[in-house]
Amino acid sequence: MNSPLTIIAATNFSAIATNAVNYAAGLAKATGAKLVLFNSFSLSVHSANSHITADAMQKQIERAISKLENLAKEMADSFKIETASNLYVFFFGR
């Protein structure tokens, strides 16, 4: 199924964001749209250069990807809709 409509729902995995994702999933079902879940988080350059290892950063990214993919699958199964997920990680300086 390849819908011409797409709904993008951002989430930080909080209760409020999960409620919004559920609403977006219901809207996607009602309109036949594809639901894309989006999560973004940042790591400061300071933390990247100090106490957090590259392995720890990678594990943090992998956990976020897994949570997002699981949420997308849950929405697809619950609402019988097409879903996708996108994670954006960025580093920022001072």
Backbone bond lengths (Angstrom), bond angles and torsions (degrees), N, CA, C in turn:
res aa  C-N    CA-C-N  psi(-1)  N-CA   C-N-CA  omega(-1)  CA-C   N-CA-C  phi
1 M - - - 1.451 - - 1.520 107.99 -
2 N 1.303 116.35 128.61 1.458 121.45 -178.15 1.527 108.28 -131.45
3 S 1.327 116.09 95.54 1.457 121.65 -174.71 1.521 111.51 -78.51
4 P 1.336 117.30 144.01 1.463 120.13 175.05 1.533 111.52 -76.85
5 L 1.341 116.91 -14.58 1.462 121.11 179.90 1.524 110.04 -103.27
6 T 1.336 115.64 143.02 1.460 120.99 177.41 1.519 109.01 -135.12
7 I 1.318 115.55 134.32 1.463 122.40 174.33 1.524 106.85 -113.42
8 I 1.321 116.80 129.76 1.460 121.50 177.73 1.527 107.73 -107.67
9 A 1.335 115.56 126.15 1.464 121.09 178.56 1.524 108.80 -122.02
10 A 1.312 115.65 119.99 1.467 120.40 177.51 1.523 109.31 -83.87
11 T 1.328 115.80 144.50 1.452 119.62 178.23 1.522 110.90 -141.67
12 N 1.320 114.48 145.78 1.466 121.06 170.13 1.522 108.90 -117.27
13 F 1.331 116.13 12.81 1.459 125.68 177.09 1.528 113.53 71.57
14 S 1.315 117.98 12.11 1.462 120.88 175.51 1.526 108.99 -77.31
15 A 1.328 116.24 168.59 1.462 120.75 178.83 1.526 111.31 -61.19
16 I 1.311 116.53 -40.68 1.471 120.67 -179.73 1.530 110.21 -66.04
17 A 1.327 116.88 -43.65 1.467 120.35 179.18 1.528 110.90 -65.18
18 T 1.316 116.99 -38.41 1.466 120.77 178.51 1.526 110.32 -64.26
19 N 1.314 117.38 -37.97 1.460 121.00 175.50 1.533 110.18 -62.20
20 A 1.318 116.38 -42.70 1.473 120.38 178.74 1.526 111.16 -64.81
21 V 1.329 117.39 -39.42 1.469 121.66 178.08 1.530 109.71 -63.40
22 N 1.317 116.80 -42.91 1.468 119.97 177.52 1.525 111.48 -61.93
23 Y 1.324 116.95 -41.43 1.460 121.06 177.32 1.537 109.89 -62.06
24 A 1.355 116.02 -45.23 1.465 120.68 179.74 1.529 110.66 -63.17
25 A 1.322 117.11 -37.38 1.466 120.55 178.36 1.530 110.67 -65.43
26 G 1.326 116.83 -41.36 1.464 120.28 176.42 1.519 111.84 -62.76
27 L 1.320 115.90 -40.38 1.463 120.91 177.60 1.535 110.38 -65.89
28 A 1.331 116.34 -40.86 1.470 120.21 177.88 1.524 110.53 -61.52
29 K 1.322 116.73 -42.12 1.469 120.02 178.34 1.527 110.72 -63.00
30 A 1.319 116.05 -44.55 1.467 120.53 -177.52 1.523 112.65 -65.70
31 T 1.335 117.18 -30.34 1.466 120.71 -175.70 1.526 113.52 -105.36
32 G 1.334 116.62 -5.81 1.463 119.69 -177.32 1.515 113.02 75.72
33 A 1.323 116.70 20.37 1.465 120.84 -177.16 1.532 111.70 -85.67
34 K 1.293 115.23 159.34 1.460 122.74 170.65 1.526 107.64 -84.93
35 L 1.334 117.46 139.12 1.461 121.78 178.31 1.522 109.18 -105.51
36 V 1.322 115.66 122.80 1.465 121.44 175.84 1.521 108.02 -109.62
37 L 1.335 116.03 121.27 1.457 121.52 176.76 1.514 108.77 -93.59
38 F 1.324 115.34 137.01 1.463 121.62 -175.32 1.520 109.34 -129.15
39 N 1.326 115.71 134.32 1.461 121.43 174.44 1.511 107.96 -134.29
40 S 1.299 115.25 139.74 1.457 121.62 179.08 1.517 108.82 -133.38
41 F 1.308 116.52 136.13 1.451 118.66 171.21 1.509 109.39 -144.94
42 S 1.309 115.31 159.76 1.456 119.57 -174.71 1.517 110.91 -124.17
43 L 1.293 113.65 151.66 1.456 122.49 171.34 1.520 106.01 -121.96
44 S 1.307 116.50 128.96 1.457 118.11 -179.93 1.519 109.65 -73.45
45 V 1.311 116.18 150.46 1.461 120.91 176.86 1.515 109.27 -58.77
46 H 1.323 117.00 -35.84 1.460 120.78 179.33 1.522 110.60 -59.67
47 S 1.328 117.57 -48.05 1.465 119.02 -179.81 1.517 110.95 -69.58
48 A 1.315 116.57 -32.60 1.458 119.95 178.65 1.524 111.14 -66.81
49 N 1.319 116.60 -28.80 1.464 120.60 -177.95 1.517 113.29 -94.30
50 S 1.318 118.35 -1.54 1.457 117.32 -174.31 1.517 113.27 -122.71
51 H 1.306 118.32 -95.15 1.448 122.26 -165.37 1.526 115.38 -89.07
52 I 1.278 119.21 -9.43 1.463 120.13 -177.38 1.528 109.30 -105.85
53 T 1.309 115.83 129.41 1.462 120.05 -179.17 1.521 110.09 -82.24
54 A 1.322 115.17 165.14 1.460 119.97 177.14 1.520 110.24 -61.92
55 D 1.333 117.14 -38.46 1.467 120.32 177.91 1.523 111.52 -63.15
56 A 1.327 116.43 -41.40 1.467 119.99 179.28 1.526 110.76 -65.53
57 M 1.328 117.07 -39.55 1.471 120.38 176.95 1.521 110.10 -63.34
58 Q 1.337 116.37 -43.52 1.461 120.30 179.87 1.526 111.10 -62.50
59 K 1.320 117.01 -41.42 1.467 120.61 178.28 1.524 111.01 -63.90
60 Q 1.328 116.89 -39.12 1.463 120.87 177.89 1.530 110.17 -62.53
61 I 1.318 116.41 -43.08 1.467 121.40 178.71 1.525 110.18 -64.78
62 E 1.326 116.78 -44.53 1.462 120.54 -179.79 1.529 111.93 -63.64
63 R 1.336 117.69 -37.88 1.471 120.64 176.79 1.523 110.60 -63.35
64 A 1.335 116.49 -42.20 1.469 120.20 179.69 1.526 110.69 -65.17
65 I 1.323 116.85 -41.51 1.474 120.61 177.92 1.520 109.97 -61.33
66 S 1.319 116.20 -45.70 1.462 120.75 -179.39 1.528 111.57 -61.84
67 K 1.334 117.17 -45.62 1.471 120.49 178.64 1.522 110.71 -59.97
68 L 1.329 116.33 -43.01 1.462 120.39 -177.95 1.527 111.14 -67.53
69 E 1.333 116.73 -43.92 1.465 120.10 178.79 1.526 111.32 -64.45
70 N 1.329 116.93 -39.85 1.467 119.99 178.12 1.525 111.55 -64.55
71 L 1.330 116.61 -40.46 1.458 119.94 177.76 1.524 110.73 -64.88
72 A 1.330 117.33 -41.14 1.468 120.60 178.31 1.529 110.54 -62.47
73 K 1.322 116.88 -42.80 1.472 120.38 178.58 1.529 111.00 -64.57
74 E 1.328 116.08 -41.36 1.467 120.36 178.32 1.529 111.07 -60.22
75 M 1.340 116.56 -43.38 1.466 120.31 179.40 1.521 110.50 -67.26
76 A 1.323 117.08 -40.87 1.464 120.39 179.23 1.520 111.08 -61.99
77 D 1.325 116.41 -43.96 1.458 120.72 -179.34 1.532 112.15 -69.79
78 S 1.326 116.35 -43.08 1.463 120.50 -176.66 1.522 112.98 -69.78
79 F 1.327 116.17 -40.40 1.465 120.37 -174.02 1.530 113.29 -104.32
80 K 1.341 116.65 -4.08 1.476 121.23 -178.72 1.528 110.69 56.14
81 I 1.342 114.36 53.67 1.466 121.33 -179.15 1.522 109.33 -128.81
82 E 1.320 114.91 164.28 1.459 121.54 174.34 1.531 107.98 -83.13
83 T 1.337 116.97 133.32 1.461 120.97 179.59 1.526 110.46 -133.14
84 A 1.312 114.04 161.88 1.463 122.50 172.37 1.522 106.23 -148.42
85 S 1.322 116.70 166.12 1.460 119.69 178.98 1.520 109.86 -139.15
86 N 1.332 115.13 146.16 1.463 121.81 179.08 1.515 109.17 -138.04
87 L 1.322 115.50 132.18 1.456 122.04 177.41 1.518 108.28 -116.46
88 Y 1.311 115.69 135.24 1.466 120.96 177.00 1.513 108.12 -123.85
89 V 1.317 116.44 122.45 1.460 122.56 177.66 1.518 107.22 -114.30
90 F 1.323 116.50 132.57 1.451 117.98 177.26 1.515 110.41 -136.21
91 F 1.304 114.52 155.21 1.451 122.64 178.56 1.514 107.52 -109.47
92 F 1.308 116.90 140.61 1.461 119.36 177.89 1.511 109.66 -131.96
93 G 1.313 114.04 151.49 1.467 121.05 179.54 1.504 111.23 -94.80
94 R 1.268 114.98 -163.31 1.465 120.91 -176.75 1.489 113.65 -67.95
